[in-house]
Amino acid sequence: MRELSRRQAIIGLGAFTFVLAGCGGDEAPKKAADVSANKAGAMADYGVNQQFKATAPVSFDALYNNHSFYPHKDDWLFWQELTKRTNVTIKPVTVPLSDYEKKRGLLVGSGQAPLIIPKTYHPQEEAFVSSGAILPVSDYLDLMPNFKDKIAKWGMEPELNTLRQADGRFYLLPGLHENAWVDYSLAIRTDILEKLGLEVPTTWDELYTVLKAMKAEYPDRYPMTDRWGVPTPGGNLLKIVAQAYGTKGGWEYQHATWDAATGKFAYTGAMPQYKQMIEYLQKLVKEELLDPESFTQQDEQAKQKFNSGKSFVISANAQAIINDYRTTLTKTVEGAKIVKIPVPMGPVGDFKIGTRLENGVMISKKALENENFVAMMQFIDWLWYSDQGQEFAKWGVEGTTFTKDSSGAYKLADDIDFLGLNAGAPKHLQKDFGFSNGVFAYGGTTKLLQSTFSEEELEFQNVMNARKPWPVEPAHPFTDAEREQSSLWETPLKDHVTQNTLKFILGERDLSEWDAYVKELESKNSASYLNLVNGAYERFKKEHG
């Protein structure tokens, strides 16, 4: 099996960073359209980390992703306090989490979308660019001093370049993190490790050894079962295994991946590294170490297997450890102990692979005609990008939901729980107050990010943060014509990759047919797609690098 060495991973990774560092630097800043007639409610002297408060009461409708764990309530303190502080009333257009992307597409496509469209992950916004349904938000950054301040202070222009379209603009206001952070990994039963005299695995090879030992001790069980397999088969598992080999899979799958060795993009689903990911997972399934239902079962099935003691390893993030596993598992299996392990490493070595960008906000084109447009942009800038707005969205109201000591450390009110910080408390920060809501609370300084972390989670983050950050891939924005052409190829290509990835892993197709599979991708225009990507990369580098 051909492995990507650390040296191969490093060679060339720096080769394009100098290009990105200069991208946009010589380009004159975009000038906002004349919005002088749309300044009703706006502050004349709004600036960095200044409390925004509209000069008159205003309201904006916003698409709202309704999470089943903390369903929307009209009487949340979040809404009341937000209006009190900003003079802005948000009118949520509530859509169930399970239907959010479909409903958002229908609303935007029909011109019926609310003015503010949060919870959008790049490149989802690209579907709406050519129609003009959403604004090129990069034209209006002069109205957003906190956004601009964080981009400059944290050196985030390379990340912003990855959002730019062929016209040099970007159409999504992303969440901004001071540092890349990793949340998703695997949870493992440490009491089983102790029983078998095993250490927590640090590499995928060590995990294989651990699973083999578990299988030998419990031959009637699959040591690992997994969740998050619907609708993306192996969503988290494929993502983190693929990263270990230097490619993309699962939730993170994109058609093109930067190939450091060649200095060009490669077609992801045909990369040797992608085959290595498949080989590893196929081995786990073949040896009955990984439950084959992991890729198709609903989350509840996976959680039931793990929480009843039928399996010992499962995908996890910080919230899942507390909310989905530990509380139930410790009640049903005596002596059970679990921990979220640092993401196992593979051939590329000790890299932390993550992004400093989060999901973000699209703005409907209708907003530009709204008399409160400037006030709306100032409000968005304050809530999503100012230090005060981010603290408010995450923690709530000082003296009511939290306190801070002289060092600035946060403490949740004793009668409120969140992520097990006050386990057993009668109230919940998300459910009862509406704070730490995924629609509004994300991004910010590392200190704020880690302020709700348990000691256990901080230990995980310390290990991950000691690893080297994976460089940002170079930008390769399509023109409208290229995007229209690529969209005709992407769905059949993605479907073929997904179907055959699963077939290979489950042993329904032999890996001796890999070359045939690659030719099938070529017949579905994978090479033509790559030509578009690499052509777009060269053009952007020439024009903006």
C-alpha positions as CSV (number, residue, x, y, z in Angstrom):
1,M,0.0,0.0,0.0
2,R,1.5,3.3,-1.1
3,E,1.7,5.7,1.8
4,L,1.9,9.5,1.8
5,S,4.9,10.3,3.9
6,R,5.1,13.3,6.2
7,R,7.8,14.7,3.9
8,Q,5.5,14.5,0.9
9,A,2.8,16.2,2.9
10,I,5.0,19.0,3.8
11,I,6.8,19.5,0.5
12,G,4.7,21.9,-1.5
13,L,2.2,22.7,1.3
14,G,4.2,25.9,1.9
15,A,4.6,26.3,-1.9
16,F,1.2,28.0,-2.2
17,T,1.0,29.8,1.1
18,F,3.0,32.7,-0.2
19,V,0.5,33.1,-3.1
20,L,-2.4,33.3,-0.6
21,A,-0.6,35.7,1.7
22,G,-0.6,38.3,-1.1
23,C,-4.0,37.6,-2.6
24,G,-6.2,40.6,-2.4
25,G,-3.4,42.7,-1.1
26,D,-3.0,44.8,-4.4
27,E,-6.7,44.8,-5.2
28,A,-8.5,48.0,-4.4
29,P,-11.1,47.5,-1.7
30,K,-14.7,47.1,-3.0
31,K,-16.8,50.1,-2.6
32,A,-20.3,49.6,-1.2
33,A,-23.2,50.7,-3.4
34,D,-24.7,54.0,-2.5
35,V,-26.8,53.2,0.6
36,S,-27.3,56.7,1.8
37,A,-31.0,56.4,1.5
38,N,-31.0,53.2,3.6
39,K,-29.5,54.4,6.8
40,A,-32.7,54.6,9.0
41,G,-31.8,53.3,12.5
42,A,-28.1,53.2,11.8
43,M,-25.5,54.5,14.2
44,A,-23.4,57.3,12.8
45,D,-20.3,56.5,14.9
46,Y,-20.5,52.7,15.2
47,G,-17.0,51.2,15.6
48,V,-15.0,48.2,16.8
49,N,-16.4,46.6,20.1
50,Q,-18.9,49.4,20.5
51,Q,-22.4,48.5,21.6
52,F,-24.7,48.7,18.6
53,K,-28.1,50.2,19.3
54,A,-30.4,51.2,16.5
55,T,-31.5,54.8,16.8
56,A,-35.1,53.7,16.4
57,P,-36.8,50.3,16.9
58,V,-36.2,48.1,13.9
59,S,-37.0,44.5,13.0
60,F,-35.5,42.0,10.6
61,D,-36.7,38.5,9.6
62,A,-34.2,35.7,9.7
63,L,-34.2,32.1,8.7
64,Y,-34.0,30.0,11.9
65,N,-32.6,26.5,12.0
66,N,-34.8,24.9,14.7
67,H,-32.7,22.4,16.7
68,S,-34.6,19.5,18.2
69,F,-32.4,19.5,21.3
70,Y,-33.4,23.1,22.2
71,P,-36.5,23.9,20.2
72,H,-37.4,27.6,19.6
73,K,-39.3,29.4,22.3
74,D,-40.7,33.0,21.9
75,D,-40.0,33.8,25.5
76,W,-36.3,33.1,25.6
77,L,-34.2,35.6,27.5
78,F,-32.0,35.7,24.3
79,W,-34.7,37.5,22.3
80,Q,-35.7,39.9,25.1
81,E,-32.2,40.9,26.0
82,L,-31.2,41.2,22.3
83,T,-33.9,43.7,21.7
84,K,-33.1,45.6,24.9
85,R,-29.5,46.0,23.9
86,T,-29.8,46.6,20.2
87,N,-33.3,48.0,19.6
88,V,-33.6,45.2,17.1
89,T,-36.3,42.6,17.0
90,I,-35.5,39.4,15.1
91,K,-38.5,37.7,13.5
92,P,-37.5,34.1,13.1
93,V,-38.8,32.1,10.1
94,T,-38.5,28.7,11.8
95,V,-37.5,25.7,9.8
96,P,-36.8,22.2,11.3
97,L,-33.1,21.2,11.4
98,S,-33.9,18.2,9.2
99,D,-35.4,20.3,6.4
100,Y,-33.3,23.4,6.7
101,E,-31.1,23.1,3.6
102,K,-34.1,22.2,1.3
103,K,-36.3,24.9,2.7
104,R,-33.6,27.5,2.4
105,G,-33.0,26.6,-1.2
106,L,-36.7,26.9,-2.0
107,L,-37.0,30.3,-0.3
108,V,-33.9,31.8,-1.8
109,G,-34.7,30.4,-5.3
110,S,-38.2,31.8,-5.2
111,G,-37.2,35.2,-3.9
112,Q,-39.1,34.7,-0.7
113,A,-36.2,34.3,1.7
114,P,-35.9,36.4,4.8
115,L,-33.4,39.2,4.8
116,I,-30.9,37.4,7.0
117,I,-30.0,33.8,6.1
118,P,-27.7,32.2,8.7
119,K,-26.4,28.7,9.1
120,T,-25.0,28.4,5.6
121,Y,-21.9,26.4,5.0
122,H,-19.5,27.2,2.1
123,P,-19.9,26.4,-0.8
124,Q,-23.7,26.2,-0.3
125,E,-24.0,29.9,-1.1
126,E,-22.6,29.4,-4.6
127,A,-25.9,27.9,-5.9
128,F,-27.4,31.4,-5.5
129,V,-24.6,33.6,-6.8
130,S,-25.3,33.7,-10.5
131,S,-29.0,34.5,-10.1
132,G,-28.2,37.6,-8.0
133,A,-30.5,36.3,-5.2
134,I,-27.9,37.1,-2.5
135,L,-25.7,40.0,-2.0
136,P,-21.9,40.1,-2.6
137,V,-21.3,40.9,1.1
138,S,-17.7,41.7,0.5
139,D,-18.9,45.0,-1.0
140,Y,-20.3,46.1,2.3
141,L,-17.5,45.4,4.8
142,D,-17.0,49.1,5.5
143,L,-20.3,48.8,7.4
144,M,-18.8,45.9,9.5
145,P,-15.8,47.2,11.6
146,N,-15.7,44.2,13.9
147,F,-15.5,41.7,11.0
148,K,-12.8,43.7,9.3
149,D,-10.9,44.0,12.6
150,K,-10.8,40.3,13.2
151,I,-9.7,39.5,9.6
152,A,-6.8,41.9,9.9
153,K,-5.8,41.0,13.5
154,W,-5.9,37.3,12.9
155,G,-4.5,37.3,9.4
156,M,-7.4,35.6,7.8
157,E,-7.2,36.9,4.2
158,P,-6.1,33.4,3.0
159,E,-9.2,31.9,4.4
160,L,-11.4,34.6,2.9
161,N,-9.8,34.0,-0.5
162,T,-11.3,30.5,-0.5
163,L,-14.8,32.1,-0.4
164,R,-14.2,34.5,-3.3
165,Q,-15.9,34.0,-6.6
166,A,-14.3,34.7,-10.0
167,D,-15.4,38.3,-9.7
168,G,-13.2,38.6,-6.6
169,R,-16.2,39.0,-4.3
170,F,-17.5,36.7,-1.6
171,Y,-21.2,36.1,-0.9
172,L,-21.1,34.6,2.6
173,L,-20.2,36.2,5.9
174,P,-18.4,33.3,7.6
175,G,-17.9,32.7,11.3
176,L,-14.4,33.6,12.3
177,H,-12.2,31.6,14.8
178,E,-9.0,33.0,16.1
179,N,-7.5,29.5,15.7
180,A,-8.5,26.4,13.9
181,W,-10.2,23.9,16.3
182,V,-11.2,20.3,16.2
183,D,-14.3,19.0,17.9
184,Y,-15.2,15.7,16.2
185,S,-13.3,12.5,17.0
186,L,-14.0,9.1,18.5
187,A,-15.3,8.1,22.0
188,I,-13.8,4.9,23.5
189,R,-14.6,2.9,26.6
190,T,-11.6,3.4,28.8
191,D,-12.8,0.8,31.3
192,I,-12.5,-1.9,28.5
193,L,-9.0,-0.6,27.7
194,E,-8.0,-0.9,31.4
195,K,-9.5,-4.4,31.5
196,L,-7.4,-5.5,28.5
197,G,-4.3,-3.6,29.6
198,L,-4.3,-1.3,26.6
199,E,-3.5,2.4,26.2
200,V,-5.6,5.0,24.5
201,P,-4.7,4.7,20.7
202,T,-3.0,7.7,19.2
203,T,-2.8,6.4,15.6
204,W,-5.2,4.5,13.3
205,D,-2.8,1.5,13.4
206,E,-3.0,1.5,17.2
207,L,-6.8,1.7,17.0
208,Y,-6.8,-1.4,14.8
209,T,-4.7,-3.2,17.4
210,V,-7.2,-2.1,20.1
211,L,-10.2,-3.2,18.1
212,K,-8.5,-6.6,17.5
213,A,-8.0,-7.1,21.2
214,M,-11.6,-6.1,22.0
215,K,-12.9,-8.5,19.4
216,A,-10.8,-11.3,20.8
217,E,-12.3,-10.7,24.3
218,Y,-15.8,-10.2,23.0
219,P,-16.1,-12.3,19.8
220,D,-19.9,-11.9,19.6
221,R,-19.8,-8.1,19.2
222,Y,-18.6,-5.4,16.8
223,P,-16.1,-3.4,18.9
224,M,-16.9,-0.3,17.0
225,T,-20.3,0.9,15.7
226,D,-20.7,4.4,14.3
227,R,-23.3,7.2,13.9
228,W,-23.7,10.2,11.6
229,G,-24.0,7.8,8.7
230,V,-27.2,9.4,7.4
231,P,-27.5,11.2,5.0
232,T,-23.7,11.1,4.4
233,P,-22.4,7.5,4.7
234,G,-19.7,7.5,7.4
235,G,-19.9,11.3,7.7
236,N,-17.4,11.8,10.5
237,L,-15.5,8.5,10.3
238,L,-14.6,8.9,6.6
239,K,-13.7,12.5,7.3
240,I,-11.1,11.9,10.0
241,V,-9.6,8.7,8.4
242,A,-9.3,10.5,5.1
243,Q,-7.5,13.4,6.8
244,A,-4.9,11.0,8.2
245,Y,-4.0,10.1,4.6
246,G,-4.0,13.7,3.2
247,T,-7.4,13.7,1.4
248,K,-11.1,14.4,2.1
249,G,-14.0,12.1,2.8
250,G,-17.4,11.9,4.4
251,W,-18.7,15.3,5.6
252,E,-15.6,17.0,4.2
253,Y,-15.7,15.4,0.8
254,Q,-15.1,17.8,-2.1
255,H,-14.3,16.9,-5.7
256,A,-10.9,18.5,-5.7
257,T,-8.1,18.2,-3.2
258,W,-4.8,20.1,-3.3
259,D,-2.0,17.7,-4.1
260,A,1.2,19.0,-2.5
261,A,3.5,16.8,-4.5
262,T,2.3,18.0,-7.9
263,G,1.3,21.6,-7.0
264,K,-2.1,21.0,-8.6
265,F,-5.5,19.8,-7.5
266,A,-6.3,16.1,-7.8
267,Y,-9.7,14.5,-8.2
268,T,-10.4,13.4,-4.6
269,G,-12.3,10.2,-5.1
270,A,-9.6,8.9,-7.4
271,M,-6.5,9.8,-5.3
272,P,-4.2,7.0,-4.0
273,Q,-4.7,8.5,-0.5
274,Y,-8.5,8.1,-0.9
275,K,-7.9,4.4,-1.8
276,Q,-5.8,4.1,1.4
277,M,-8.7,5.4,3.5
278,I,-11.0,2.8,1.8
279,E,-8.4,0.0,2.4
280,Y,-8.2,0.8,6.1
281,L,-11.9,0.8,6.6
282,Q,-12.5,-2.2,4.5
283,K,-10.0,-4.1,6.7
284,L,-12.0,-3.2,9.8
285,V,-15.3,-4.3,8.3
286,K,-13.8,-7.6,6.9
287,E,-12.4,-8.5,10.2
288,E,-15.7,-7.7,12.0
289,L,-14.1,-4.9,14.0
290,L,-16.5,-2.2,12.5
291,D,-20.2,-2.7,12.3
292,P,-21.2,-2.6,8.6
293,E,-24.4,-0.9,9.6
294,S,-22.3,2.1,10.7
295,F,-22.7,3.7,7.3
296,T,-26.5,3.5,6.9
297,Q,-28.1,3.3,10.4
298,Q,-29.9,6.1,12.1
299,D,-28.1,7.8,15.1
300,E,-30.5,6.3,17.6
301,Q,-29.6,2.8,16.6
302,A,-25.9,3.6,16.9
303,K,-26.3,5.3,20.3
304,Q,-28.4,2.3,21.6
305,K,-25.7,-0.2,20.7
306,F,-23.0,1.9,22.3
307,N,-25.0,2.8,25.4
308,S,-26.2,-0.7,26.0
309,G,-22.6,-2.0,26.0
310,K,-22.8,-3.9,22.6
311,S,-20.0,-1.8,21.2
312,F,-17.1,0.2,22.7
313,V,-16.0,2.9,20.1
314,I,-18.2,5.5,18.4
315,S,-17.9,8.9,16.8
316,A,-18.3,11.8,19.2
317,N,-17.9,15.5,19.8
318,A,-17.9,17.4,23.1
319,Q,-21.7,17.7,23.3
320,A,-22.3,14.0,22.4
321,I,-20.0,12.8,25.2
322,I,-22.2,14.5,27.7
323,N,-25.7,14.5,26.1
324,D,-25.7,11.3,24.1
325,Y,-23.4,8.8,25.9
326,R,-22.1,9.2,29.4
327,T,-25.4,10.0,31.2
328,T,-27.1,6.9,29.7
329,L,-24.1,4.5,29.5
330,T,-23.1,4.9,33.2
331,K,-26.7,4.1,34.2
332,T,-27.0,1.0,32.0
333,V,-23.5,-0.5,32.2
334,E,-21.9,-0.6,35.6
335,G,-18.4,0.8,35.8
336,A,-18.5,2.1,32.2
337,K,-16.1,5.0,31.5
338,I,-15.6,6.8,28.2
339,V,-13.3,9.5,26.8
340,K,-13.2,11.5,23.6
341,I,-9.7,10.6,22.3
342,P,-7.5,13.0,20.2
343,V,-8.1,12.4,16.5
344,P,-5.9,9.4,15.6
345,M,-2.9,10.2,13.4
346,G,-1.9,8.5,10.1
347,P,0.7,8.8,7.4
348,V,0.7,12.6,7.1
349,G,1.8,12.9,10.8
350,D,0.9,15.2,13.6
351,F,-1.2,17.8,11.9
352,K,-4.3,19.5,13.2
353,I,-6.6,19.6,10.2
354,G,-9.4,22.1,10.6
355,T,-10.6,25.5,9.5
356,R,-10.8,28.9,11.1
357,L,-14.0,29.5,9.2
358,E,-17.5,28.5,10.4
359,N,-20.9,28.4,8.8
360,G,-22.1,31.9,8.1
361,V,-24.7,34.4,7.0
362,M,-26.1,35.1,3.5
363,I,-28.0,38.4,2.9
364,S,-31.0,38.5,0.6
365,K,-30.8,40.9,-2.3
366,K,-34.0,42.4,-1.0
367,A,-32.1,43.8,2.0
368,L,-30.3,46.5,-0.1
369,E,-33.7,48.1,-0.7
370,N,-34.6,48.1,3.0
371,E,-34.5,51.5,4.6
372,N,-32.7,49.9,7.5
373,F,-30.0,48.2,5.5
374,V,-27.0,49.9,7.1
375,A,-28.5,49.3,10.6
376,M,-28.9,45.6,9.7
377,M,-25.3,45.3,8.6
378,Q,-24.1,47.0,11.8
379,F,-26.4,44.7,13.9
380,I,-25.0,41.6,12.1
381,D,-21.5,42.8,12.7
382,W,-22.2,43.4,16.4
383,L,-24.0,40.1,17.1
384,W,-21.8,37.7,15.1
385,Y,-18.4,39.5,15.2
386,S,-18.0,41.8,18.1
387,D,-16.4,40.5,21.3
388,Q,-19.5,41.7,23.3
389,G,-22.0,40.2,20.9
390,Q,-20.2,36.9,20.8
391,E,-20.1,36.7,24.6
392,F,-23.8,37.6,24.8
393,A,-24.8,34.9,22.3
394,K,-22.7,32.3,24.0
395,W,-23.1,33.0,27.7
396,G,-26.1,35.3,28.1
397,V,-26.6,38.0,30.7
398,E,-24.0,38.6,33.3
399,G,-25.5,38.2,36.8
400,T,-28.4,36.1,35.5
401,T,-27.0,33.2,33.5
402,F,-23.3,33.7,34.3
403,T,-20.7,35.6,36.3
404,K,-17.0,36.5,35.6
405,D,-14.2,36.7,38.2
406,S,-11.4,39.2,38.3
407,S,-9.4,37.2,35.8
408,G,-12.2,37.1,33.3
409,A,-13.0,33.5,33.8
410,Y,-16.7,32.6,33.2
411,K,-18.9,30.7,35.6
412,L,-22.4,29.4,34.8
413,A,-25.1,30.2,37.3
414,D,-25.5,27.4,39.7
415,D,-29.1,26.5,38.7
416,I,-28.2,26.3,35.0
417,D,-26.5,23.4,33.1
418,F,-24.7,23.4,29.8
419,L,-22.4,20.6,28.6
420,G,-22.4,19.1,32.1
421,L,-20.9,22.1,33.7
422,N,-23.6,22.0,36.4
423,A,-24.9,18.5,35.8
424,G,-28.4,18.0,37.4
425,A,-29.2,21.7,37.5
426,P,-32.9,22.4,36.9
427,K,-32.4,24.8,34.0
428,H,-30.5,24.6,30.7
429,L,-28.7,27.4,29.0
430,Q,-29.9,26.5,25.5
431,K,-33.3,25.0,26.2
432,D,-34.6,27.5,28.7
433,F,-32.7,30.7,27.8
434,G,-31.8,30.4,24.1
435,F,-28.1,31.1,24.5
436,S,-25.2,29.0,23.0
437,N,-27.6,28.6,20.1
438,G,-25.8,27.3,17.0
439,V,-27.5,29.9,14.8
440,F,-25.9,32.8,16.6
441,A,-23.1,31.5,18.9
442,Y,-19.9,30.5,17.1
443,G,-16.6,31.9,16.2
444,G,-14.5,34.3,18.3
445,T,-11.3,34.2,20.4
446,T,-9.9,30.9,21.5
447,K,-10.5,32.1,25.1
448,L,-14.2,32.5,24.5
449,L,-14.4,29.2,22.5
450,Q,-12.8,27.3,25.4
451,S,-14.7,29.1,28.1
452,T,-17.5,26.4,28.2
453,F,-15.1,23.5,27.9
454,S,-14.8,21.0,30.7
455,E,-11.4,20.0,32.0
456,E,-11.8,16.9,30.0
457,E,-12.4,18.8,26.8
458,L,-9.5,21.2,27.5
459,E,-7.2,18.2,27.8
460,F,-8.4,17.1,24.4
461,Q,-7.9,20.6,22.9
462,N,-4.4,20.9,24.4
463,V,-3.3,17.7,22.6
464,M,-4.8,18.8,19.3
465,N,-3.4,22.4,19.6
466,A,0.1,21.0,20.0
467,R,-0.1,19.7,16.4
468,K,0.9,21.7,13.4
469,P,-2.0,23.4,11.5
470,W,-2.8,22.1,8.0
471,P,-2.2,24.9,5.5
472,V,-5.2,26.6,3.7
473,E,-5.8,25.3,0.2
474,P,-5.5,27.8,-2.6
475,A,-8.5,29.6,-4.0
476,H,-10.0,28.4,-7.3
477,P,-13.2,30.3,-7.9
478,F,-15.3,29.4,-11.0
479,T,-16.9,31.9,-13.4
480,D,-20.7,31.6,-13.8
481,A,-20.2,29.6,-17.0
482,E,-17.7,27.2,-15.3
483,R,-20.0,26.8,-12.2
484,E,-22.9,26.0,-14.5
485,Q,-20.9,23.4,-16.3
486,S,-19.4,21.9,-13.1
487,S,-22.8,21.6,-11.5
488,L,-23.8,19.3,-14.3
489,W,-20.9,17.0,-13.5
490,E,-20.8,17.2,-9.7
491,T,-23.9,15.3,-8.8
492,P,-23.3,12.2,-10.9
493,L,-19.6,12.2,-9.8
494,K,-20.5,12.6,-6.2
495,D,-23.1,9.8,-6.4
496,H,-20.7,7.4,-8.0
497,V,-17.9,8.1,-5.5
498,T,-20.3,7.7,-2.6
499,Q,-21.9,4.5,-3.9
500,N,-18.5,2.9,-4.7
501,T,-16.8,4.0,-1.6
502,L,-19.4,2.2,0.4
503,K,-19.2,-0.9,-1.9
504,F,-15.5,-1.1,-1.5
505,I,-15.6,-0.7,2.2
506,L,-18.3,-3.3,2.7
507,G,-16.6,-5.7,0.4
508,E,-19.4,-5.6,-2.2
509,R,-16.8,-4.5,-4.8
510,D,-13.3,-5.8,-4.8
511,L,-10.5,-3.3,-4.7
512,S,-8.8,-5.0,-7.6
513,E,-11.4,-3.0,-9.6
514,W,-10.0,0.3,-8.4
515,D,-8.5,1.2,-11.8
516,A,-11.8,0.4,-13.5
517,Y,-13.6,2.6,-11.0
518,V,-11.2,5.5,-11.8
519,K,-12.0,5.1,-15.5
520,E,-15.7,5.2,-14.6
521,L,-15.1,8.5,-12.9
522,E,-13.3,9.8,-16.0
523,S,-16.2,8.7,-18.1
524,K,-18.3,10.9,-15.9
525,N,-16.0,13.9,-16.6
526,S,-13.7,13.9,-13.5
527,A,-10.8,14.9,-15.7
528,S,-12.7,17.7,-17.3
529,Y,-13.8,18.8,-13.9
530,L,-10.2,19.0,-12.7
531,N,-9.3,21.0,-15.8
532,L,-11.8,23.6,-14.7
533,V,-10.5,23.6,-11.1
534,N,-6.8,23.9,-12.0
535,G,-7.6,26.5,-14.7
536,A,-9.5,28.5,-12.1
537,Y,-6.7,28.2,-9.6
538,E,-4.1,29.4,-12.2
539,R,-6.3,32.3,-13.2
540,F,-7.0,33.5,-9.7
541,K,-3.3,33.2,-8.8
542,K,-2.4,35.3,-11.8
543,E,-5.0,38.0,-11.2
544,H,-4.9,38.3,-7.4
545,G,-1.7,36.5,-6.2
